[in-house]
Each structure stands twice: as C-alpha cells, then as structure tokens.
Amino acid sequence: MSGRIRAHAAKVIGTVATLSLLAGAPAAASAQTLYVSEHPSAPGTSCSHAGFKEIQRAIEEADVTAGTVIKVCGGTYAEQLEVTGGMSIVGKSGAKVTLPLPTKIEDSRTKCDEAIDARVSQPDRDLLSICTTGTVKLSSLTLEAKFPTECYDSLYNTMVGGHGLLEATKVTFADAGVEKGSPDGGCQGGVGIEVGVSGEEGPSSVSTPALEVGHAILTDDTIAEYQKNGITVDGDGSSAAIGKKVTIIGDGPDDQGQNGIQVSRGAVATIDDVTISDNECDIMSVCGHESASEWEEDASGLLLYLPGAATTVEKATLSANNIGVEYISGSETRPATSELTLIHDKISGGYASVQVNQGRVSMRDNKLTGGLIALDVNENEYGGGFGTPSEYAPDASSMGDYLEGTTAAIQVEPSIGALEGGLALTSDSVVGPVVNVGHPNFKISG
C-alpha cells in the first residue's frame, strides 16, 4: 500500500510541473555575457563592440543570479574593483587591472572592508575586494597593485571575505604594497591575496571565528612582488586549496621578513605542486644572518602561525628562503594529530629547510638539501611569542626523508631545554651531524 501511495504522489507532482510550464512560468535565467573595452561601442556584444569602458560598471550591472561572465578585452584598466556577488571575470588579449595612480587610493568600502575597518586602525585598501557568499571566478588576468610610498599595514592586491570563494586560474597577482627599496619597505602591509581576516590575535584566535571568512582555490597562478606575504589564509573557518602550478616569488634579500604563504590563526590549507622562492630578509642584527636568536624575524617560504587542525603540503618546491617551512603551533597542549603534514616536497637552501616549534608534524618522502640545517627543532611559547618557555617540545615523525644539512642534518636548539618531545625517524637518509645536546627529555629515535 505504501508503495502505491508514493507512486501516485509522484504522478501528481509531475502533472503540476507540466501545468506550470504550459501556463508560462518563467524558466531559469540564461547566462549573461558582458564585454569591457577601452573603446566601447554599440551593440556591446563583443570585444570589437563592447558595452562597457569600466570593469566596475559591468560588475554593478551583472545579474548575479544568471551566471554572468564579464569578458575584459585587451588593455589596461586603472580602477579599484569591488565584487559583491557571484560571477566570472575573464581576461582576453593580455588584459590588466592597475590601481588608479597617481591619484589617491581610496579605502575599500564593501561590507567586509567595513567590518575589518571597525577593528583595525588603518582601513584596508584593495585593488580587488571580494565580499560575497557566492563564487567569484577569475581567469587570464593581471592584477597589478603598486601603492604609493607610505607606511601602511592594510594593503592588499586582492581580499576575499564574506564567506566567499575565489577561484583563480592563470591570474598574475603582481605587486602588493610599496615598491622595493622604498623607505617604508619594512612595514607589515602588502599581501598579494588575503583570504579571510582573523577576529583575534594570540592563542584565542585559533578557536575564535574569523572577522571575515574567506576561501580560495588557486590554479596555475603567479604571485610576485608582494611587500609582506604572497598569500595569507587567516582566521578560524578560512581555507585555501593552493595549486597546482602556482608560483610564488619573493623579492630576494630585502629589508622585510616576507612569507610566500602564511596559514594562520585557525585557518587551514592544502598546498599541492606549488613553487615558492626568494623570501629572504637581510637586515644586519635583525634577520638573515644565520643566527638562531634572530629567526623570529626571518622570512619563510611557508609559515604556519597558529594554524588550524590540518594543513598538507605535497609535491611543493621551495628554494632560496631563509626558512623553507616554519611551523608555530597554537595548541596549548600537544595536538593529538599532526597540524602539518609534508609529503614528497623538495626544500633547498636557506639555513633551516624545516623548522618546527611546539605542536606535531608528520614528514614523509621529502628531500631537504642545501641548507645549514635540514630539520631544526626550536621552542616557541604557546601563542606564538618568543622568550617564555613552552610546556612541551615539538613531536615530529619522519619517514623516508632525505635530510641533508651543511651544519647539521638535525639540530635541537638550546631553547628546548628539559621540555618533553621527540623525533621518530623511520627509513630516513641522514646526511650530516645530529645535534641534540643537553636535552634529557627530547628523544630522537630510529
């Protein structure tokens, strides 16, 4: 009996749908395509006869319910962009978006920007601000954000908030911050892609919802000439899938502690088949001079600073960074599972290929070569500061890794003292000294 009732109900529903169509009920909206050109003209249906001269005008006219595609025809467009709905923006013939210099750069004013501005002292300024619960797809564009010379800590090439998702493919994020060599080069602004913004600082940030949550999927993109970070994924709830074929290039020896990718304050990421290089700080008695006492100021290819539960880095190539991968846990007690997993990565140069501070890390089948120290174990107080002892040392496992260091293959820093922790080696190739002197409770096994 119950089977018959279900079948009958299905027939009734189908009949109602048929009647609705016959009565002229509206069908789903068709996709909308808008064209932008430096020289628009009627009828607005191609790059030869585009309907818009400004990208922002096309964004404002887009029907976010219809899957709008905005095609940006070849040329250079000097404007700041704000996207508050889902859409696709596709570059053609080398299209480029730049900040409208030399006029003053405006503070960004989406709801996401306003929320951030309420907490920080300096309103953020973005070339592209994405504030939407939808998906924004970018492809085949260059976004170039050279800001005026000025010490300002809230400068972003692209910012993603509002729980939105940025999908970027074959996009060049060129510049973020002031130009290299500027007197204000040491300021902490200038991020290529900011994905989310933490609502708190310090250890509570790991479990406090982000002020702005963002998500990103990046494929075959280039991020270069950033002042501080290439990519920042920040705040509990924010996430990113970075790769494949993403290339991140720092400025080389410079007066700034750059980071290729920063995953911080509760955020998580999967990083696959990326190339990160040339993040090197060089300031006398501050950074870049091969002294462990100065490492907190150094540049990193990948910095995990109080990250969320699980970040994986696989098949990445990191070279010419002060520290290849630096991991600073935000867990007050030792995590039950790894917060960082490194698999099949190639990390070379610098003076610490991988540095672990507190927390738990798993390594498998990586190749660490050419640095002063392949695997460095250091103490870092709970919450990410330096100078106050932690309650536990890092816990790490290494399986099938090639660990080569010119000074030490493995070095346990004096900061570990009597803290409890350990490193388990399984089928590794260790080329160079293993230094673990004066640390009675830190065990290296295998």
Stockholm file with secondary structure:
# STOCKHOLM 1.0

chainA/1-446         MSGRIRAHAAKVIGTVATLSLLAGAPAAASAQTLYVSEHPSAPGTSCSHAGFKEIQRAIEEADVTAGTVIKVCGGTYAEQLEVTGGMSIVGKSGAKVTLPLPTKIEDSRTKCDEAIDARVSQPDRDLLSICTTGTVKLSSLTLEAKFPTECYDSLYNTMVGGHGLLEATKVTFADAGVEKGSPDGGCQGGVGIEVGVSGEEGPSSVSTPALEVGHAILTDDTIAEYQKNGITVDGDGSSAAIGKKVTIIGDGPDDQGQNGIQVSRGAVATIDDVTISDNECDIMSVCGHESASEWEEDASGLLLYLPGAATTVEKATLSANNIGVEYISGSETRPATSELTLIHDKISGGYASVQVNQGRVSMRDNKLTGGLIALDVNENEYGGGFGTPSEYAPDASSMGDYLEGTTAAIQVEPSIGALEGGLALTSDSVVGPVVNVGHPNFKISG
#=GR chainA/1-446 SS CHHHHHHHHHHHHHHHHHHHHHTTCCCCCCCCEEEECSSCCTTCSSSTTCSBSCHHHHHHHCCTTTTCEEEECSSEEECCEEECSCEEEEECSSCEEECCTTSCCCCCCSHHHHHHHTTSSSCCEEEEEEECSSEEEEESCEEEEECCSSCCSCEEEEEEETTEEEEEESCEEEEEESCTTCTTTTSSCCEEEEECBCSCCSGGGGTSBCSBCEEEEEESCEEEEESSEEEEEESBTCEEEECSSEEEEEEEEESSCCEEEEEETTCEEEEESEEEEEEEECBTTTBSSSCGGGGGGCCEEEEEESCCSCEEEESCEEESCSEEEEEECCCSSCCSSCSEEEESCEEESSSEEEEEESSEEEEESCEEEEEEEEEEEECCCTTSCSSSCCSSCCEEEEESCEEEEEEEEEEECGGGTTCCEEEEEESCEEESCEECCSCTTEEEEC
#=GC SS_cons         CHHHHHHHHHHHHHHHHHHHHHTTCCCCCCCCEEEECSSCCTTCSSSTTCSBSCHHHHHHHCCTTTTCEEEECSSEEECCEEECSCEEEEECSSCEEECCTTSCCCCCCSHHHHHHHTTSSSCCEEEEEEECSSEEEEESCEEEEECCSSCCSCEEEEEEETTEEEEEESCEEEEEESCTTCTTTTSSCCEEEEECBCSCCSGGGGTSBCSBCEEEEEESCEEEEESSEEEEEESBTCEEEECSSEEEEEEEEESSCCEEEEEETTCEEEEESEEEEEEEECBTTTBSSSCGGGGGGCCEEEEEESCCSCEEEESCEEESCSEEEEEECCCSSCCSSCSEEEESCEEESSSEEEEEESSEEEEESCEEEEEEEEEEEECCCTTSCSSSCCSSCCEEEEESCEEEEEEEEEEECGGGTTCCEEEEEESCEEESCEECCSCTTEEEEC
//
